[in-house]
């Protein structure tokens, strides 16, 4: 049984590096709101036939308008795009030269504005791989609203099975209403929103960082995560099937694990751009 756990954990750990990541959403300034764009980064070799994108609009509490990403095929460490259908693709490619017909899909699923949400799911299991926006929440008036502006993922973060606002940078509501875009005779949007610019941190913790995860095995409600820096940490916990069961920010070096069932887990810890994974046994 220990060998089976070990093999499962290895498979889970490697799967972190083969996944699509949402890296930008844009609510454009051109007529009819074009270009509306969602940027996705293929981290490692990603077979997009396994994934779909869904949206959730306005005050809706239903995820729908599912888009099968199969037409994107298999990509390795590349950016791909969903562009709003019904408009001239050249609007998007003029504003963002990184967008081409070969690395993009036109779809109404990105007919979104500042109060809407979008997520990537694994099609077969409907497991959420990455998400932008708080589920079931109309974004109007929230700190993550992106009306007539952009949101881009911070380098070295993601994917997040539940929205982590701290992992995103926002351009400010109505930023594009001040003449932005060549369609208005203004600045090319690429100069304002540098797409194809996301990088995923590969820097790992080392001995001098003093990372400690204890007690392990843990039988109580608290897991302690200490390091030399003792800075804020993004912590994700996965079960042996690769399902994310915790995704949170730890500011006081302690993680509540009271809701975890007995078993074996992988803990992924990111602090100041450095990442580590640890096996955790819960009794």
Helices and strands as residue ranges (DSSP letters): H 2-15, E 19-26, G 31-33, E 37-47, G 48-50, E 51-56, E 64-68, G 70-72, E 74-84, H 89-95, G 101-103, E 104-107, G 108-110, E 117-122, E 128-132, E 150-153, G 165-167, E 168-170, G 175-178, G 182-184, H 189-192, G 207-209, E 212-214, E 222-226, E 233-239, E 244-250, E 254-256, E 263-271, E 274-282
